[in-house]
Amino acid sequence: MLHTALLLISSLTALTAAQVSSQCAPGDSEIVCCNMVQSAYVVPNLLSTTGISNAAAADLGLVGLTCTTLTVIGLGKSCATKQMPLCCTDNNYNGTISLGCSYINPMLP
């Protein structure tokens, strides 16, 4: 009975992660969990951190701040309670800033 319950929970978690992944094109973008999401116009030090001006970053989408990567395999299959799941195209700033972000709905396939 316990084995069946654990298998069901594992399957549902994997299904939810797979559904979220389908909203974020692999290779071009990545699912991240961010503590804050803002318009690029109001993010301080964006140019010095990324080399991209606030105006240019605004054309890419939202900016995620203090982000971690959401993985489908292993631990960390969901965002922490206060984090927001985002699909971002540029995550090369050590989790400080993620650019080109858009909200994703974990309830949609």
C-alpha positions in Angstrom: 0.0 0.0 0.0 2.8 2.5 0.9 4.7 1.5 -2.2 1.6 2.2 -4.3 1.1 5.6 -2.7 4.8 6.6 -3.2 4.6 5.5 -6.8 1.5 7.6 -7.4 3.0 10.7 -5.8 6.2 10.3 -7.9 4.2 9.9 -11.1 2.1 13.0 -10.4 5.2 15.1 -9.6 6.9 14.0 -12.8 3.7 14.7 -14.8 3.4 18.2 -13.4 7.1 18.9 -14.2 6.6 17.5 -17.7 3.5 19.7 -18.3 5.5 22.8 -17.2 8.4 21.8 -19.4 6.1 21.7 -22.5 5.5 25.5 -22.1 9.2 26.3 -22.2 11.0 25.5 -25.5 14.0 23.3 -24.6 17.3 24.5 -25.9 16.1 28.1 -26.3 15.0 28.7 -22.8 15.0 27.2 -19.3 12.5 26.9 -16.4 13.7 28.8 -13.4 12.2 29.6 -9.9 12.7 33.3 -9.0 12.2 35.2 -5.8 11.2 38.3 -7.7 10.0 39.3 -11.1 10.3 42.8 -12.4 10.2 44.9 -15.5 13.8 45.5 -16.8 13.2 49.2 -16.5 13.3 49.1 -12.7 16.1 46.6 -12.1 19.2 48.4 -10.7 22.6 47.5 -12.0 21.3 45.6 -14.9 23.8 47.0 -17.4 26.8 46.4 -15.0 25.7 42.8 -14.3 24.7 41.7 -17.8 26.1 44.2 -20.2 22.6 44.7 -21.5 20.8 48.1 -21.1 17.5 48.2 -19.3 15.8 49.3 -22.5 17.2 46.4 -24.5 16.4 43.9 -21.7 12.8 45.1 -21.7 12.4 44.0 -25.3 13.3 40.5 -24.2 10.6 40.2 -21.5 10.6 40.2 -17.8 13.6 39.9 -15.5 13.8 37.3 -12.8 15.9 38.0 -9.7 17.6 35.5 -7.4 16.6 32.4 -9.5 17.3 28.7 -9.3 17.0 26.2 -12.1 14.0 23.8 -12.0 15.0 20.3 -12.7 12.8 17.4 -13.8 15.1 14.7 -12.6 16.0 14.2 -9.0 15.3 16.6 -6.2 14.0 20.1 -6.8 11.0 19.3 -9.0 9.0 22.4 -8.0 9.6 26.0 -6.9 9.7 27.0 -3.3 6.5 28.4 -1.9 7.3 32.1 -2.5 9.2 31.6 -5.8 7.6 32.0 -9.2 8.1 29.6 -12.0 9.3 31.4 -15.2 10.6 30.4 -18.6 13.7 32.5 -19.3 16.0 32.7 -22.3 19.1 34.1 -20.7 20.2 32.6 -17.4 23.9 33.0 -17.5 24.3 35.4 -14.5 24.9 32.9 -11.6 21.3 33.0 -10.5 21.4 36.7 -9.8 19.4 37.7 -12.9 17.5 35.8 -15.6 16.5 37.7 -18.7 13.8 37.2 -21.3 11.4 35.7 -18.8 7.7 34.9 -19.1 5.3 33.5 -16.6 4.4 29.8 -17.0 1.3 28.1 -15.6 2.2 24.9 -13.8 -1.4 23.7 -14.3 -1.3 23.8 -18.1 0.2 21.2 -20.4 
